[in-house]
Amino acid sequence: MYRFQTLGRGAGRKVEPDLSKLQNRKIRVSGTPVYEVTITAKGDVANVRVLKSSNLGIDAEEIAALRQWKFRPATRNGKPVAVYYTLTVNIHVR
């Protein structure tokens, strides 16, 4: 079993990464990766950049899941705009 949660607000839809290769380990694993992403004016995640890896060897799976997330877009003068966002994620595999 794993728990995948963000330390941010505004995510309307979250997709969890495939962490099945971590579940076969006999020890508990956790990590707190940090990403810089662009949230487009439509609320999609683009341009994911790893600022701090989880060091669990699953960065590709995490990025693939993040690209499927949907956010409420930021607005400026009432119109949706793209923004950079620093996203911190907690991962706990039991």
Residue pairs with C-beta under 8 A, 6 or more apart in sequence:
1 23
1 93
1 94
2 16
2 19
2 22
2 23
2 91
2 92
2 93
2 94
3 90
3 91
3 92
4 14
4 16
4 17
4 19
4 65
4 89
4 90
4 91
5 89
5 90
6 14
6 87
6 88
6 89
6 90
7 88
7 89
7 90
8 85
8 87
8 88
10 71
10 72
11 69
11 70
11 71
12 43
12 70
12 71
12 72
13 68
13 69
13 70
14 69
15 65
15 66
15 68
15 69
16 65
17 58
17 61
17 62
17 64
17 65
18 61
18 65
19 58
19 61
19 91
19 93
21 57
21 58
22 29
22 56
22 58
22 93
23 93
25 93
28 92
28 93
28 94
29 56
29 91
29 92
29 93
30 90
30 91
30 92
30 93
31 53
31 54
31 55
31 56
31 91
32 52
32 54
32 88
32 89
32 90
32 91
33 50
33 52
33 53
33 54
33 59
33 62
33 88
33 89
33 91
34 50
34 51
34 52
34 86
34 87
34 88
34 89
35 48
35 49
35 50
35 51
35 62
35 63
35 66
35 86
35 87
35 88
35 89
36 47
36 48
36 49
36 51
36 84
36 85
36 86
36 87
37 45
37 46
37 47
37 48
37 49
37 66
37 84
37 85
37 87
38 45
38 46
38 47
38 82
38 83
38 84
38 85
39 45
39 46
39 71
39 73
39 74
39 82
39 83
39 84
39 85
40 46
40 73
40 82
41 73
41 79
41 80
41 81
41 82
42 73
42 80
43 70
43 71
43 72
43 73
43 80
44 70
44 71
45 66
45 67
45 68
45 69
45 70
45 71
46 67
48 63
48 66
48 67
50 59
50 63
51 86
53 59
54 62
54 89
54 91
56 91
62 89
62 91
66 87
71 85
73 80
73 81
73 82
74 80
74 81
74 82
74 83
75 81
